[in-house]
C-alpha cells in the first residue's frame, strides 16, 4: 500500500503539470480557481496576468458598480496582451524534459503495466504537456522558441477580464499565442490590449459610492411641506482609477478612467407629489447636487426636492427612488482619450408622509 501511495503522489504531480501547462488560458483559469478557492467547480475564475488597477480618488470601501446607460455596451470580456518571454517559455518547456529511467531497484517494486514503470508514465505525460505547449505557441514557426530574440518582443496571449470570467464572450480570445516584436502592436487583432481597452476594463473598477441622499425633514415628511434633497458634497465628487500594463522589457500602456456625478433623478413613488424641479432631475450647480437645508431657508423653494400632496396612509410609506448619473471619460498614456457610456446607480428609500394634525375650537 505504501508503494502505491508513493507512485500515486508522483502521478498526481505529473498530471497537475500537464494540466496547468495545457495552455496559458487554461493555466490562468486554474490559478484563478486556486486563488478564489473554487478549484474544481468548472468556473473560469481567471486572473489578468500583467494589468494592474491603481488609484481611486475616494469612494471608500462601500462602493458599487455602475449600470451603463447604453444597454448594448459592455466592457471587454477578454483581450490579448504580451505575456510570455522566450526565456520564460523555454524554461517551462525544459521542465518537461523526460526523466532519466530509474534502475530496477529504484522503482520500489511497483509495476503499473507490463513494460511500463512510473518514470515511463511520467515521461509520457510530460510529453503530452510539451505537445500542448508547442501547439499553443506554434513552436514550429520559431527557432528554439525565439530565445535569440529575448528582450525584443513577447508572445501575446488571450486573457479573461476577471470581472467576466464566466462570460462565454471571453472565449473570443482563445486563439494561438503569437510572437509580437516590441513596440509593434499586432495588426488585424481587434482585441489587442490598448489604452481604450484598459479604460473600458477600469470602468467596472471605479469606486462609486452608493446613492445615499440627505433629506430634510430627515425621518417623517408632512403633507404639503417641502422636503429638501441633496448629496454630501464631500462624498459625491469625481473618482478615477488607472489600469496599467508595465513589463520588464519597458512596455508601458495605461489609461485613467474618470467618473463625475452630473445629475440626480428623483421618483417620489406616488403621483400625488410635486417635484423640484418639475422634471425631477436635479443637475450639478456650483459644484453640488441639491442644496443642504438650513433654518434660514424655510421660506424658500428647494432647488432639488419633493412636496408630497397626500399622506402615505397608516403604517404605509412611499418608495422614493434616487438615481445618480455619472459621466465617464478616459485618457490614455499615448494621448488618446474620449468618453465612455454614462453610468447610473439607484437606491430606494421608504418615506412616511403624515398629515398635519390640528385642533379646531369653537
Secondary structure, DSSP 8 states (H G I E B T S, - for coil): -HHHHHHHHHHHHHHHHHHHTS-HHHHHHHHHHHHHT-TTS-------SSEEEEEE-S--SSEE--EESSTT----SEEEEEEE-HHHHHHHHHTTS------GGGTTT--SBTTB-HHHHHHHHHHHHHHHHHHHTTGGGSGGGGGGGTTSEEEEEEEE-GGGTT-GGGGGG-S--EEEETT---SS-TTB--HHHHHHHHHTT--EE----EEESSSEEETTSEEEEE--TTTSS-EEEEEEEE-TTS-EEEEEEEEEEEEEEEE-SSSSEEEESTTSEEEEETTEEB----GGGTTS--SSEEEE-S---TT--EEEEEEEEEEEEEEETTS-EEEEEEEEEEEEEEEEEE--------
